[in-house]
Amino acid sequence: MAKDIELMEKLVSLCKRRGFIYQGSEIYGGLAGTWDYGPLGVALKNNIKNLWWKRFVLDRTDMYGMDAAILMNQNVWKASGHVDGFSDPLVECRKCHRRFRADQIEGGKNDFKYCPNDKEILGPEKKFNMMLKTSVGAVEDENSISYLRPETAGGMFVNFKNIIDSFHPRLPFGTAQIGKAFRNEIAPRDFLFRTREFEQMEIEYFVKPAQWEVAFEEFRKGVLAYTQDIGLAQDKVHELEVAPEDRAHYSKRTIDFEFDFPFGRKELYGLAYRTDFDLKAHEASSGVKLAYQDEELKDSYTPHVIEPSFGVDRTILAVLADAYREDIVNGESRVYLALSPNIAPVKAAVFPLLKNKPELVKKAEEIFTTLKKQVPQIMFDDNGNIGKRYRRQDEIGTPYCITVDFDTLTDNAVTIRERNSGKQERVAISDILSKITS
């Protein structure tokens, strides 16, 4: 698919203008690979996370929520292989000394790779560890080393025994958590797609070794169902069966769920069969037995693991890119976000037709106050004329605009405008709630 750089520029501009996402540390010139979420961005992010939590945790009886620490004992990451092997290929320009990921630079004549900046031949490829190292405590030595976690999975694996001891679950069962992770990316790029600080939604689902295929297929369908929950166009979501030579060393099967981003088809989510690699690695390193006592079989063994992994920030980028629309309404150009009502940061906006008419403002405020008790994500807007309010709400993806006019004072009805079509209909005040939540 062709890259749509112009769309990315429009998205970044809209996100800043409307309070979704800002450049991190902007007043100091920014910090590459970091982004700050504004009020509407936080609301959108929370809606996306809440839908995920509902589908994969609250609606199930075999899932246990967690929130593990970001800082962990360094031996966790040694056992998992991150300290020695969590790296990307790096090349450096001999002239300008800029550094690039080698796998993102195309080869030139005689298979040499050239610097995109000054066209000089790049130096030899090196391994660059992406772990962000820090020191814990007042004394800095080898024992004080820790890392900002590069993924959330590690915290769930090292708490496997705690979940077993506290809740005595039967296989299969899973642990789930949503949390921040950090990677010192060589070349962060494409807005929210590749950043140095990001958020993950991950599950470690423990199964009997012989039953991994059943669980794998269940979560494959669950991932696709979640993309429907958040309103992604299904013709832009693709499954890629990862070839054995391209899988992580511990994985016996991996599916990448890819999305047609404006800059090309790229990975959105992942689903991996990790076998018993992680539990056995931590058992060997810690000396603590991490096995499951099967009361039915009267046997003890190490469960295998299915891992669905979701990036929150990539999800937000996919949702925004998929929802962005431009059209012409009444002879004027319009930009709107066709967000699913499930995730829209504002579910509806209430307007008085005129802000300088106290009787309209009072009635609009009454309706707003009543609705907000039932649907907290309601906005009151009386800034500018009605057309500007519509355009403002369209740009942030508000599904419905509710206008209180002079007729409202006598017929107890309002005009509700639907975002995508712009169609308006008269609705009784008593029916507003059912209309905007149906």
N, C-alpha and C positions, 0 to 999 in steps of 0.2 A: 504494500500500500504506500501511496505517496505521503511524504511528510508535510504536515500543515503547520509550519513555523508561525504563520500569522495568527492561527488560532491560539497557540501557546502564549503569544504576546498579549492577545486580547484577554485570555484567562488571567494572566498575572496582573494585568491592569485592573480588571474588574474586581479581583480578589482584594487588591489594596483599596480601591475606591470605595467599595461597599463594606469593608471591615471583615472580610473573611480571613485573609492571610497577609502578613507583612514580612518584609525582609528582616531577619534577625539582626539586632544591634544596629539598626539602620542609621541612627543619627551619628554613629561613629564610623560610617562607611560600610557597615555590614560585616558578617562573618560567613564565608562560603559554606554552603551545605547546612545552614540553619534557617528556620522560618518560625515566626511567631503567629499564633492563631488569635485573631481578633474575636469580638463577641459573636458574630455570625458563624465564624469558622469553628469556634468551640461548640456552638449549638449543633452544627452539622456533624461534627466529629462525635459528639455524645450520642446523637441519634443513630449514627452508624454503629457505634460500639454497643449501644443498648439492644439493637436488633440482633447483633451477633450473639450477645450474651443470652438473650431470650431464646434464640433458636438452639444454641449449642449447650446451654447450661440450664436455664430455668425450665425449659420445656422437656427436659430429660430427667431421668431418675438415677442415672449412672455417672453423673459428672460432678466433680468437686472443684469449686472455685479456689483460686490462690492469688496471692500478691507477694511474690518473693522479693527479697532485697536486691537492689541494683548492684551493690558492692558485695562480693563474695570472696571466700578464701581462695587464694590464687591456685591452690591445688585442684579446685573444681575445673579450672580451665586447662590445667596441665593434663588432667585425666581425660578430658573430652577431646584433646588434640588441638585446641585453639591456640595455645601458647606457641607451639611448634609449627602448626600448619595452617593457621587462619590468615592467609595472605593472598595478595593479588600480584600479578606480574607488573613490574614498574620499569619504565625506560626514561632516560634523562637526555635532554638536548645538550650537546657539548658546548654550544655557543650561548644560548639564552638561559640554560640551566632549568628550564621548565620541565616538570615531570608529568608523565602521562601513563595511563593504564595501557600496557602493551597490546592487550586484546581489543582495544578500542581504536588502534591506529592501523590503517591499511598499509600493506606492503607496497613498496615502489619498485624501481628497477633493481634487478639482481637480488630481489627479496629483501633489500634494505628498507627500513622504515624511516620516514622523514618527519621532522618536526612540523606540525601544522602552523607554527608561528613564523619560522624563518627558513623552512625547507632544508635545514641541515640534517645530516644523517644522525639518527639517534644512537645513543650508547647501548651497551649490552643489557639484556633483560635481567632484572634482579627480582627477588621476592621481597614484598613489602607487607609486614604484618599490620593488620588493620585494627588490632586491639588498642584501645586507649588506656594507657597505663597511668596509675596514680599511686600515692603512698598513703597508708592509713596509720594514724598515730603520731606521736611527737618525735619518734626516732625513725629516720629514714635509713633502712638497710634492706637486705635481701628478704627478710621476713615481713617487712611492712608493705611489700608490693601487693597491689590489688589492681583490678581492671574494671572499667565501666562495662557492664555485660554487653556482649555483641549479639545476644539473642536471649529470649526469655525462657527457652527450654531448659537450660541448666538448672534453674531454681526448682523446676518441677521434678526433675530426675532425682536431685539430692533430697527432696522431701517425700519421695516414694514411701519410704519406711514409716515416716510420720503419719501419712494418710492411712496406711495399712493399720498401724497401731491405734489410731484414734477412731477410725470408722469401720474397720473390718469389712471392707467392701468385697464383693464377689466379682471375679472376672466375668465379662469384660467391664472395665470402668476407666474413667479418664480424669485427668486434672486439666484445668483451663485457667488461663490468666491473660490479662491485658496489661501491657506495660511498656516502658521506654527501653530502647536498646541503642547502642552507640557503635559506630564503625568509622574509623579514620580513613574515609574514602580518599583515594588518590585524586579523583576528579569528580566531585559531586556535580550533578547536572540535571537538566530537564525538570526544573522547579521542584516539586515534591517527590519526584520519582526516585532519585538517588541522593540521599542526604546523610549527614554525619550523626544526626540525632533523629530518631524516628520511633514510632510506636507499633507494637505487634499485638496481634490476637492469636494465641497459639493453644493447641491441645496436644497433650501426650495421652494417647488412648492405649491402655494396656490390655493385651489379649492373650489367650492361649495360642501357642505357636501354630497349631494346626488351623486356627480360625482367622488368621490375618486377612485372608482374601475377602471374607464376608464383611469384616469391618472396613476394609479399604474401599469396597464398593459402596457401602453405606455412606461413608464420608465423601466419596466422589460425588454422589448425588446431593449430599448436603451442601457441598461447596457451590454447586450449580444453583441449588434452590436459594442460597443466600444471595447470589448475584441477582436473582429475581426479586428478592425482598427489598433490595436497595435500588431497584429500578433500572439496572443496566440493560441495554439493548442486547438481546441474546445472540444476535448475529455478529456482535463484536467480541464475544467471549469464545475462546478456543481452547481445546485440550491438546496438549503436546505430551506424548509418551516419551519420556527421556530415555535415550539409548544407554545401554550399560556403561559404555566408555565415558559418558558425560555425567553419570550419577555420582553423588558423593560416595566415598568408599564404603560407608556403613549401610547404604541403601540397596535393597533388592528390587525395589520398584518405586519410581517417582513419576508423578504427573505434574507438569506445569500448566496452570490455568493462565492463559495469555489474554491480553486485551489490546484492542486496536487504539492505542494512544495516538495523539496527533503527530508524534515523532516516530511512529512505527509500532509494530506488534511486539509487545514486551511482556515479561512475566508479571502477573498480578498476584497470584496465590500459588502455593505449592502443597502437594500431598505426597508424603514419603512413608514407605515401609522401612523403618529403621532397625528391624530385627531386635536382638537383645544387646546390641552394641553398647548403648549408653549405660544401662544398669550394670552390665558386667565390667565396664571400664571403671565406673565409680566404685563398685564393690572391690575390685582389685586394688585400686589406689587408696581407698579409705580404710580397708580392712573390715568394713561393716557389711554383713550379709544383706543383700537386697534381692531376696527371693520371695515368692508367693507360696504360701502353704495351702495347697488344694485339699480341702476337707473331704470332697467327694472321691477324689482319686487317692487320698491318703499319701500324697506326694508333694515334694517341694521342688519348684523350678523357677527359672527366670522368665517372666513374661516378655512377649515381643510388643513392639510399639508401632502404632500408626500415628503419624503427625501431620495434621492439617495446619498450615501456617498462613496467616493473613496479615498483610501490611495495612495499617490504618491510613497512613498518609497516601500510599498508592491508591487505596480505595477512594479517598477523597478526590484525588486527581482524576481518576477514571470517571467518577460520578459527575464532576464539574465539566469535564471535556465532553461527556456523553450528553449532558443536559443543555449545553450552550446552543442557543438558537438566535437567528436574526431573521426578521421579517418586516413587512410593511403593513401598518395599521392606519387607516384613514389618511393615507398619503404620506405618512411619516415612518421613518425607519425605527425599528424597535429591537432591543436586545432583551432576551429573557432566559431564565434557567428553567427548563422543564423538569424540575426535580420531582421525584415521587413524593407524594404527601407523607409517606412513611419517614422520610429523612429531612424534609424541608425544615430549615431552622425556624421559620415563622409559618405557622399553619394558616393564619388569616390576619388581615389588618382591618381595623375599624376606622372609618373616616366620618367626620361631619362634612357635609357638602361645602359649607362655608365656615371658616374659623372665626369670623367676626359676628356670627349669629349665636348669642349665648344659649338660646333654646335648642339649637341643633347640637352644639358642643355638649350641653348637659345630657341630652338623650344619648349621644354617641358614647359618652363616658359611662353612662349607666349600663349600656349594652356591653361595652368593653369589660367593665368590672365583673359583670355576671358571667360572661364567657370565660374570662381568665381563671375563674375558680374551677372551671371544668377542663379547660385547655390552656395550660400555662403559657404555651408558645403563641400568644396573641399579641399583636402590636397595635398601639394607637398612633395615628399619624394625621396631623392637621397642618403640616408644613407645605406651603405652596399650593398651586391650584390642583384640581382633581386629576388632570392629565399627568402632571408631574408626579403625583403620588402613585398613580398606576404604573408609570415607567419605573419608578424607584422600587416598588414592590416586585415588578416583573424581573428586574435585574437580580434580586436576591432569591427568586424562586418561590415567592408566596403564592400558594394555590388559589386563594380567594381574597377578594377585597369587598368589604361590607360598607356601603355608603348610607348614611342617615341623611335624608332630605326633608323638605317641608311636609311632604305627604306622610312621612313616618309619624309625624305628630298627631295625625288623624286616623291613619289606617293601620298603625302598629305593624308596619312591614318595612323592609329595607331592600335596597338593590344589591344583589350579590353578583360580582363579576368573576368569571372563571379565567384563570391566567392564560392558558394555552390558546384558547379560541377567542378570548375577549368577549364572549357572549355574556349578556346580563339577564337576570331574571328577578322578579319580585318575590320575596320570601317573607313569610310572617316571622316576627321576632321570636315567637315560640318554637319555630322550626329551624332557626339558624344553626343550633348545635348539631342536630342530626345531619344537616346539609354539609357542614364543613368537616364532619368526622366520618361520613359514609364512605 
